[in-house]
Amino acid sequence: MSQETKNNKNNVGKRKLAYLIIVVSIYAVMSRMTPPEGLSVNGWRAIVLIICATITWVTEYIPIGASSALMLFLPQLLGLDTTGNVMKNFATPTLFFIFSSILIARAFSKVGFGKRVSIHLISIFGNKSKNVLLGLMATTSLLSFFLADIPTGVIVGGIAYEILRKSNCLPGESAFGKSVMIGIPISAAVGGIATPAGSGVNILSINLLKSVTGIEIGFLQWSIVGVPTAIILTFVAWFVMSKLYKPEFEIVGGLENTKQDKAALGKMDKKEMIFAVVFFTTIVLWVTSSFTKLEVPFVSMLAASIYFLPGIDILEWKDAKEAVSLDILLLVGSCNAIAMLLATLGSAQWISDTFLGGFAQSSLPVLLFAVSTFGIFIHLLVPISGAVMALTIQIIAALAQTIGINPIYLVLPLAYTASCVFLIPLDPTALTTYGYDYWELKEMPKPGFIIGTVWIPILVVFMVLAINLGLI
């Protein structure tokens, strides 16, 4: 091992130790402060714990998987809640929807169907760098309408990596590589709001609203606002990425043989046909879930399981072990479990009252604007989309009922903005391309803040239109 390598390892070790000391110090100092008015001591300490957990996950001074597991046991140690209660909020249906979606995405890629769809979509945009970026982001967004944001980011991220490799775009150095690999998870997130099947958090939102109010949001009812918002935000995101990270070349290499690649695909084989039939049947069952009463996570898990059946043999269990990141599942489950402390200890109610209490007598457009803004920037405290909804949906639904309006009017904008996971990129959707090393965690918030800010008025306009037209 060279001296330079040893020095780098020592520096990394010192930096990690410094982060550990900072996090412990933050909790030690802040947890002993007098809580704000209206907030209990444990409620305040729960907020401090969330802040410390977020710093831990962002800095990774402990690997994400290990720190996520550790966080599940800290509430009991700190006197906030029992480990048993915390664990109840770990394994949710959303976790298994994410798991099954990743398996479907693996099948999508393995049979070649993903390559077929991607080559046809990307080839439409040509080989100019800005157009290639648009092609990759638009493809990601469109696939996220039905394939779910996380697996879509994984699929298109893999295709993009091959393009970047052929174009000699070096990780950590290429501006074009950075724009592509940040743009893909952002477009997966914004595309994922289009339909309920686009993200696990959408399913969670629908289930939570039904549990809290007895009101069910239909697939088409969700999509009326989701689809146009997702389309516009995809172009906004592309424009932002292309301006912030100007490509170092005009023409992208590795796309010269697109016509030959399309010709080489040939006709769909038996496994592609089987995949397509199962997948499109799954979409139909998702769309008709309000009539069939089949839960979307169940349909997804059923579809994924079919790909393992004898005679179909599209997937093997080793595919699942390779495709499904334990880090992601632990992070999603842990963050949801820890964040639920804010609800049980009254912290979420205090946050809602503090930021939204003054809008109770406002007009509907102003109220929608306030809730949408709250939905975007709550990610600074709770960066995981599912945790945002788990924390706030009951409070927002209660606020709507108190005011005397349909809870859907306020819960929907909160559910759409829950996917704004790029202010602090800890949600698994935001991390789908992180492993390629083209970008660092600190680089996504810059475009994220711009896109998140533009998101608010776009969403409010479509919500007001849909409500006034009686579509929701």
C-alpha positions in Angstrom: 0.0 0.0 0.0 1.4 3.4 -1.0 2.0 6.2 1.5 -0.6 8.3 -0.3 -3.2 5.6 0.0 -2.4 5.3 3.8 -2.7 9.1 4.2 -6.0 9.1 2.4 -7.3 6.3 4.6 -6.2 8.1 7.7 -7.8 11.3 6.6 -11.1 9.5 5.9 -10.9 7.9 9.3 -10.3 11.2 11.0 -13.2 12.8 9.2 -15.6 10.0 10.2 -14.5 10.3 13.8 -15.1 14.0 13.6 -18.6 13.4 12.3 -19.3 11.0 15.1 -18.2 13.5 17.7 -20.3 16.2 16.1 -23.4 14.1 16.1 -23.0 12.9 19.7 -22.4 16.5 20.7 -25.4 17.8 18.9 -27.7 15.3 20.6 -26.1 15.8 24.0 -26.5 19.6 23.8 -29.8 20.0 22.0 -31.6 17.3 23.9 -31.0 19.2 27.1 -32.4 22.5 25.8 -35.8 23.7 26.9 -38.3 22.5 24.3 -40.2 25.2 22.3 -43.6 26.1 23.7 -46.2 23.4 23.1 -43.7 20.6 22.7 -42.9 18.0 25.3 -39.3 17.1 26.3 -39.5 13.7 24.5 -41.2 15.3 21.5 -38.2 17.7 21.2 -35.7 14.9 21.7 -37.4 12.9 18.9 -36.8 15.9 16.5 -33.1 16.1 17.7 -32.8 12.3 17.1 -34.1 12.7 13.5 -31.6 15.5 12.9 -28.7 13.4 14.2 -29.9 10.3 12.2 -30.1 12.5 9.0 -26.5 13.7 9.5 -25.4 10.2 10.2 -26.9 8.9 6.9 -25.6 11.9 4.9 -22.0 11.7 6.1 -21.9 7.8 6.2 -19.4 7.8 9.0 -21.1 4.4 9.7 -22.3 2.5 6.7 -25.9 3.2 5.9 -27.1 -0.3 6.5 -25.4 -0.6 9.8 -26.5 2.8 11.0 -30.1 2.2 9.9 -30.2 -1.0 11.9 -28.6 0.7 14.9 -31.2 3.6 14.9 -34.0 1.1 15.6 -32.6 0.4 19.1 -31.7 4.0 20.1 -35.3 5.2 21.0 -35.5 2.7 23.9 -31.9 3.6 25.0 -32.9 7.3 25.0 -36.2 6.7 26.8 -38.4 7.7 23.9 -40.2 4.5 23.1 -39.7 0.7 23.4 -37.9 -1.2 20.7 -41.0 -3.4 20.2 -43.1 -0.3 19.3 -40.4 1.0 17.0 -40.2 -2.3 15.1 -43.9 -2.2 14.4 -43.3 0.7 12.0 -40.4 -1.0 10.3 -41.9 -3.6 7.9 -44.7 -1.8 6.2 -46.5 -2.8 2.9 -44.5 0.0 1.2 -41.3 -1.9 2.0 -42.6 -4.9 0.2 -43.9 -2.9 -2.7 -40.3 -1.5 -3.2 -39.0 -5.1 -2.9 -41.4 -6.5 -5.5 -40.9 -3.4 -7.8 -37.1 -4.0 -7.9 -37.8 -7.7 -8.8 -40.1 -6.6 -11.6 -37.4 -4.2 -12.8 -34.8 -7.0 -12.7 -37.1 -9.1 -14.9 -37.7 -6.1 -17.2 -33.9 -5.9 -17.8 -33.1 -9.6 -17.8 -35.4 -10.6 -20.6 -34.2 -7.7 -22.7 -37.5 -5.8 -22.7 -35.9 -2.9 -20.8 -33.2 -2.6 -23.4 -35.8 -2.8 -26.2 -37.9 0.0 -24.7 -35.0 2.2 -23.8 -33.2 2.0 -27.2 -36.4 3.0 -29.0 -37.2 5.9 -26.6 -33.6 7.3 -26.3 -33.0 7.0 -30.1 -35.8 9.6 -30.7 -33.7 12.4 -29.2 -30.5 12.1 -31.3 -26.9 12.3 -30.1 -26.4 16.0 -29.0 -25.5 16.1 -25.3 -28.4 18.1 -24.2 -30.8 16.0 -26.2 -29.3 12.8 -24.8 -29.8 14.1 -21.3 -33.4 14.9 -22.2 -33.9 11.5 -23.7 -32.5 9.7 -20.6 -34.6 11.9 -18.2 -37.8 11.6 -20.3 -37.4 7.9 -20.6 -36.9 7.6 -16.8 -39.9 9.7 -16.1 -42.2 7.9 -18.5 -41.1 4.4 -17.2 -41.7 5.7 -13.7 -45.4 6.2 -14.4 -45.9 2.4 -14.1 -42.6 0.7 -13.2 -42.1 2.6 -9.9 -39.3 5.2 -9.4 -36.6 3.1 -7.7 -36.3 0.2 -10.2 -36.7 2.7 -13.1 -33.8 4.7 -11.8 -31.8 1.5 -11.5 -32.6 0.4 -15.1 -31.9 3.7 -16.8 -28.9 4.3 -14.6 -27.4 1.1 -16.0 -28.1 2.1 -19.6 -26.7 5.6 -19.0 -23.5 4.2 -17.4 -22.8 2.3 -20.6 -23.3 5.5 -22.7 -21.0 7.5 -20.3 -18.3 4.8 -20.4 -18.3 4.7 -24.2 -18.0 8.5 -24.1 -15.0 8.4 -21.7 -16.9 10.4 -19.1 -14.9 9.8 -15.9 -16.7 9.5 -12.5 -16.2 12.6 -10.4 -14.8 14.6 -13.4 -17.4 14.7 -16.1 -20.0 17.5 -15.9 -22.1 15.6 -18.4 -21.9 12.4 -16.4 -22.9 14.4 -13.3 -25.9 15.9 -15.0 -27.1 12.5 -16.3 -26.6 10.6 -13.1 -28.2 13.3 -10.9 -30.9 13.9 -13.5 -32.0 10.2 -13.7 -33.1 9.8 -10.0 -34.7 13.3 -10.1 -36.8 12.4 -13.1 -37.6 9.0 -11.6 -39.0 10.8 -8.6 -41.0 13.4 -10.5 -42.2 10.8 -13.0 -43.2 8.6 -10.0 -45.9 11.0 -8.9 -47.9 10.5 -12.2 -49.8 7.4 -11.1 -50.3 5.4 -7.8 -48.0 2.7 -9.3 -45.2 5.2 -9.8 -43.9 5.0 -6.2 -44.2 3.1 -3.0 -45.0 6.4 -1.2 -48.1 6.8 -3.4 -49.4 3.5 -2.2 -48.6 4.4 1.3 -50.5 7.7 1.0 -53.6 6.0 -0.4 -53.6 3.4 2.3 -53.0 5.9 5.1 -55.8 8.2 3.9 -58.2 5.3 3.8 -57.2 4.2 7.3 -57.5 7.7 8.7 -60.7 9.0 6.9 -62.3 6.1 5.2 -61.8 7.9 1.8 -60.2 6.1 -1.0 -58.3 7.8 -3.9 -58.8 6.0 -7.2 -56.0 5.3 -9.7 -57.5 7.7 -12.3 -58.4 10.3 -9.7 -54.7 10.4 -8.6 -53.4 10.5 -12.2 -55.6 13.5 -13.3 -53.2 15.9 -11.4 -50.2 13.5 -11.3 -49.6 13.0 -15.0 -49.5 16.7 -16.2 -47.5 17.7 -13.1 -45.0 15.0 -13.7 -44.6 15.9 -17.4 -44.0 19.6 -16.8 -41.6 18.9 -13.9 -39.6 16.5 -16.1 -38.9 19.3 -18.5 -38.2 21.7 -15.7 -35.7 19.3 -14.2 -34.0 18.8 -17.6 -33.7 22.5 -18.1 -32.2 23.0 -14.6 -29.7 20.1 -15.0 -28.6 21.3 -18.4 -27.9 24.8 -17.1 -26.2 23.9 -13.9 -23.9 21.2 -15.4 -23.0 22.2 -18.9 -21.7 19.2 -20.9 -18.0 19.2 -21.8 -18.8 18.1 -25.4 -21.5 18.7 -28.0 -21.9 15.2 -29.4 -22.2 12.1 -27.2 -20.2 9.0 -28.3 -21.5 5.5 -28.2 -24.8 6.3 -30.0 -23.6 5.9 -33.5 -24.9 2.4 -33.8 -28.4 3.0 -32.6 -30.0 1.9 -35.8 -28.0 -1.3 -35.9 -28.8 -1.8 -32.2 -32.5 -1.5 -33.0 -32.2 -3.9 -35.9 -30.3 -6.4 -33.8 -33.1 -6.6 -31.2 -35.1 -8.6 -33.6 -38.6 -9.9 -32.7 -39.6 -10.4 -29.1 -38.8 -13.9 -27.8 -40.9 -16.1 -25.6 -39.7 -14.8 -22.3 -40.1 -11.2 -23.4 -43.7 -12.0 -24.4 -44.4 -13.6 -21.1 -42.9 -10.7 -19.2 -44.9 -8.2 -21.3 -48.2 -10.1 -20.7 -47.6 -10.3 -16.9 -46.4 -6.7 -16.7 -49.3 -5.2 -18.6 -51.8 -7.3 -16.7 -50.2 -5.9 -13.6 -50.8 -2.4 -14.9 -54.4 -3.2 -15.6 -54.9 -4.6 -12.0 -53.2 -1.5 -10.6 -55.6 0.8 -12.6 -58.6 -1.2 -11.6 -57.6 -1.7 -8.0 -60.5 0.5 -6.7 -62.9 -2.0 -8.4 -61.1 -5.3 -7.8 -60.1 -4.4 -4.2 -56.7 -6.0 -4.9 -54.0 -4.0 -3.0 -51.3 -2.6 -5.3 -48.4 -4.1 -3.1 -50.1 -7.5 -3.4 -50.5 -7.2 -7.2 -46.8 -6.2 -7.4 -45.7 -9.1 -5.2 -47.8 -11.5 -7.2 -46.4 -10.4 -10.5 -42.8 -10.7 -9.2 -43.5 -14.2 -7.9 -44.9 -15.3 -11.2 -41.5 -14.6 -12.8 -40.0 -17.3 -10.6 -42.5 -20.0 -11.6 -41.3 -23.3 -13.3 -41.8 -23.0 -17.0 -41.5 -19.3 -16.9 -38.1 -19.1 -15.2 -37.4 -15.4 -15.9 -36.0 -14.9 -12.4 -33.9 -16.9 -10.0 -33.5 -16.1 -6.3 -29.9 -15.1 -7.0 -31.3 -12.3 -9.1 -33.2 -11.0 -6.1 -30.1 -11.2 -3.9 -28.1 -9.2 -6.6 -30.8 -6.7 -7.3 -32.2 -5.8 -3.9 -30.0 -3.7 -1.8 -30.2 -4.5 1.9 -29.0 -0.9 2.6 -32.0 0.5 0.9 -34.6 -1.7 2.6 -33.0 -1.1 6.0 -32.8 2.7 5.4 -36.5 2.9 4.3 -37.7 0.8 7.2 -35.5 2.5 9.8 -36.3 6.0 8.7 -40.0 5.3 8.7 -39.8 3.7 12.2 -37.8 6.5 13.7 -39.9 9.2 12.0 -43.1 7.7 13.5 -41.7 8.8 16.9 -42.6 12.4 15.8 -46.2 11.3 15.5 -46.5 9.3 18.7 -44.7 11.9 20.8 -46.6 14.9 19.4 -43.7 16.4 17.5 -45.5 16.1 14.1 -48.6 17.9 15.5 -46.4 20.7 16.8 -44.6 21.1 13.4 -47.9 21.2 11.6 -49.4 23.7 14.0 -46.3 25.9 13.8 -46.1 26.0 10.0 -49.7 25.6 8.9 -51.8 26.7 11.9 -52.0 30.3 10.6 -53.6 29.2 7.3 -56.7 27.6 8.6 -58.9 30.6 7.6 -57.2 31.1 4.2 -58.7 30.6 0.8 -58.3 27.2 -0.8 -55.5 28.3 -3.3 -53.5 29.8 -0.4 -54.1 26.7 1.7 -52.9 24.5 -1.2 -49.8 26.6 -1.6 -49.0 26.4 2.1 -49.5 22.6 2.3 -47.4 22.1 -0.9 -44.6 24.3 0.4 -44.7 22.4 3.7 -44.6 19.1 1.8 -41.5 20.2 -0.1 -39.5 21.6 2.7 -40.4 19.1 5.4 -37.8 16.9 3.6 -35.1 19.1 5.2 -36.1 17.4 8.5 -37.5 14.1 7.3 -35.7 13.2 4.0 -37.5 9.8 3.4 -40.8 10.2 1.4 -42.6 7.4 3.2 -41.8 8.8 6.6 -43.1 12.2 5.5 -46.5 10.8 4.7 -46.5 8.5 7.8 -45.9 11.6 10.0 -48.1 14.2 8.5 -51.1 12.6 6.7 -53.2 12.2 9.8 -52.6 15.8 10.9 -53.3 17.3 7.5 -56.5 15.2 7.1 -57.6 16.4 10.5 -56.9 20.0 9.5 -59.0 19.6 6.4 -61.9 18.1 8.3 -61.7 20.9 10.9 -61.8 23.6 8.1 -64.7 21.7 6.5 -63.1 20.7 3.2 -62.6 17.3 1.5 -59.4 15.8 3.0 -58.3 14.7 -0.5 -57.8 18.4 -1.4 -54.9 18.7 1.2 -53.6 15.1 1.3 -53.0 14.9 -2.4 -50.6 17.8 -2.7 -48.8 16.5 0.4 -48.6 13.0 -1.3 -47.3 14.4 -4.6 -44.6 16.6 -2.9 -43.5 13.6 -0.7 -41.5 12.5 -3.8 -39.4 15.7 -3.7 -36.6 13.5 -2.2 -33.6 15.5 -3.6 -33.3 18.3 -1.1 -31.4 15.9 1.2 -30.7 12.8 -0.9 -31.2 9.9 1.5 -34.4 8.4 0.0 -33.6 5.2 -2.0 -35.0 6.8 -5.2 -32.5 9.6 -4.9 -29.7 7.1 -4.4 -30.3 4.8 -7.4 -27.3 6.1 -9.4 -25.1 7.2 -6.4 -23.1 4.0 -6.6 -21.6 5.0 -10.0 -19.6 7.7 -8.2 -20.5 10.5 -10.7 -21.9 12.7 -8.0 -21.6 13.3 -4.3 -24.5 13.7 -1.8 -23.8 17.4 -1.3 -24.4 18.1 -5.1 -28.0 17.0 -5.5 -29.6 19.7 -3.2 -28.6 22.5 -5.5 -30.8 21.5 -8.4 -33.2 19.9 -5.9 -34.0 23.3 -4.3 -34.7 24.9 -7.6 -36.9 22.1 -8.9 -38.7 21.8 -5.5 -39.5 25.6 -5.5 -40.9 25.5 -9.1 -42.9 22.3 -8.1 -45.1 24.3 -5.7 -46.9 26.7 -8.1 -47.2 24.1 -10.8 -48.9 21.7 -8.4 -51.2 24.3 -7.0 -52.5 25.3 -10.5 -53.4 21.8 -11.4 -55.0 21.1 -8.0 -57.1 24.2 -8.3 -58.2 23.3 -11.9 -59.0 19.7 -10.9 -61.1 20.8 -7.9 -63.0 23.5 -9.8 -63.7 21.1 -12.6 -65.0 18.5 -10.1 -62.4 15.9 -11.2 -61.3 15.1 -7.6 
